[in-house]
Amino acid sequence: MCPRNNNFGSDRPVVLNDAIRLVEQLVDRKGRIEFKPRHPADVLATWADISKAERLLGWRPGINFETGLSRLVDWYRQNREWAKEISTR
């Protein structure tokens, strides 16, 4: 069995704009979004191939993206004081 706190991914793609809208809903704020031309190195679609983890470990995602993102927002709210010091630039 895999450890409880893992991050293998999912075989279900997530559209970035949908993820942004979900974050906006969860934090009850609108994001400042800048649309720019697509970079040549950007891929049009990507998602994890979890078949090996499923085959060797019997692992499947235990929660969906929406639940995981909601838990992340909750975690950040609980840890805001020290998490705000983490540089994201």
N, C-alpha and C positions, 0 to 999 in steps of 0.2 A: 504494500500500500504506500502511496506517496504521502509526503508530509502535508499537513493541513494547509500551510501557507506556501503555496507554490504559484508559479506564474508561467505556465506553459503556453497559454493563449487559448484560442478557440478556432474551430473550423468554420465559424460564422463571421463573414466580413462585416465591418462596421463602417458606415459612411461618415466621413469626418464632420460634415455639416450636421448630421443627426447627433453625433456625439457632442458637438458644440451646443446644439439646442437643448440637449439633456442637461448639460452642465448649467446652462442658463436657468433652466427650470429648477434644478436642485439648489442653486445658490440664490435664486430669485433676483437675478441681475442680468442685464444684457451685456454681452461681450462686445468689445470693439474689434471688429473684423476688417482686415484689409485684404482685398482680393488683388492678387498680383499674377502676372503671367506664369504659367506652369514652367518650372525649371526642367531642363532636358533630362536630368537624372531622376526626376520624380516618376514613380511607377503609378499606373492607373488604378491598380487594385493589388492588394496583398492580404494574406491571412496565414495563420499558422497551419502547418501540416502536423496534426497531432496523432497521426496514425501509428507512429512508432511507440509513443507513450501509451497509446491505447493497447497496442499489441503486446508490448513487453511488460507494462505495469498494470494493465487493466484500468487505466486512467481515462476519465472523461471529465470535462469541466463540471464543477459542482454548482456553480452559479452563473447566471447570464451576465452579459456586459452591463446592462442597466443596474442590476443589483450591485455588481462590483464597483461601478462608478459611484453609486449612492453611498456605499460603505467607505469609499475613498474620501468623499466630501465630508461624511461624518467624522472620519479619522482626523482630517485636517482641522475641522472645527474644534475637536477635542485637544489638538496639539498645536494650535495656531501660534501660541506664544513663542515656541522655539522653531517651529516649521517655517515661520515667516522670514527667518534669517537665512534660509537655504537659497543660494543664488540659482536662478533659472536662466541666466543670460550667458 
